[in-house]
Amino acid sequence: MTALSIKIKIADRMYPMKVASANEAAVRKASKLLEERISSYKKKLRIQDQQDLLAMVAFDCLVESLQIRSTEATAAAAYLEKVALWSRTIEKAMQC
């Protein structure tokens, strides 16, 4: 694993980072998306304070993450129920 030294921009500040070369594209994409969200909040809510902007974006990201986790958990439960149903159906068919 090769570590790359890169710089990413967050809220008008540059941050040096070392990332695995396999993760570089994802890190740069995350940086770009973060900047877009900050810019969006700045325009929509007319917030100028960088700390307030970062707090709002962090909160938004956490809400989004929780919603995704909930959706995934619901889907996983539904899949497990289907597998259990198929298993019961196969067991019944094998008993005949």
N, C-alpha and C positions, 0 to 999 in steps of 0.2 A: 504494500500500500504506500503510494507516494503522497506525501503531504505537500500541498501547494500553499504558498503565501499569497493571499489576495486581500483586497480592500473592498469593503462594502459600505454603502452610504445608507445611513438611517437618520432621518430627521435632520438633514443638512450637515451631518457629521460623518467623517470617514472612520471606519473601524478596521484595523488589520486583523486578519484571521488566518489560521492554518486549517485547511480542510483536505480531506482525502480527495484525490483527483476524481474518483468516482462520484463524489458528492458535489463537485464544483457547480455543475449546472443547476442543481436543486437549490444550492445556497444563493446563487446569483438570481434565480427566479424568485425565491422568497424575498430577497432584498428589493427586487423590482416591485413585487406585489405589495410589500410593506410601504414603500414610497408612494405607490398609487393610492393606497388606503389613507395614508396620512394626508395626501393632497386632496382627496375627496372630502375628508372630514373638515379640512381647512376651508374648502369652498362652501360645502353644505352648511356647516354649523358656524362658520366664520370665527373659528377658534384660532388664535395666533400663538398662544403659549405652547411651546413644544412638549412640555410635560403633560399638559392636558390632552394634547393630540395623541401622544403615545399611550396614555392611560385609556383613552376611548378606543383606540385601535386594539390594544391588548384585551380590553373587555369584549369587544366585538369578536375577536378571534376566539376567545374562550367560549363565548356563547355558541359560536358556530361549531367549535369542536365538540361541545357537549351535545348539541343537536345531532351531529353526525354519529357520535357514539351511541346515542339513544336509538337512532334509526338502525344502525348496524346490529345492536342488541336485539331489537324487535325482529329484524330479518333473520338473525341467527336462530332465535327461538322458533320462528315459523319453519325454518328448514329442519331443525331438530324434530319438530312435531311431525313433519312429513316423513322423515326417515323412520321415526318410531311407528307411524301408521303403515308404511311399506313393510317394515319388519314384522309387525303383527299380521299383516295380510299374507306375507310369505310363510310365516309359521303356520297359519291356519291352512294354507294350501298344501303344505308339506305333511300335515296330519291326515289328510284325506287319502 
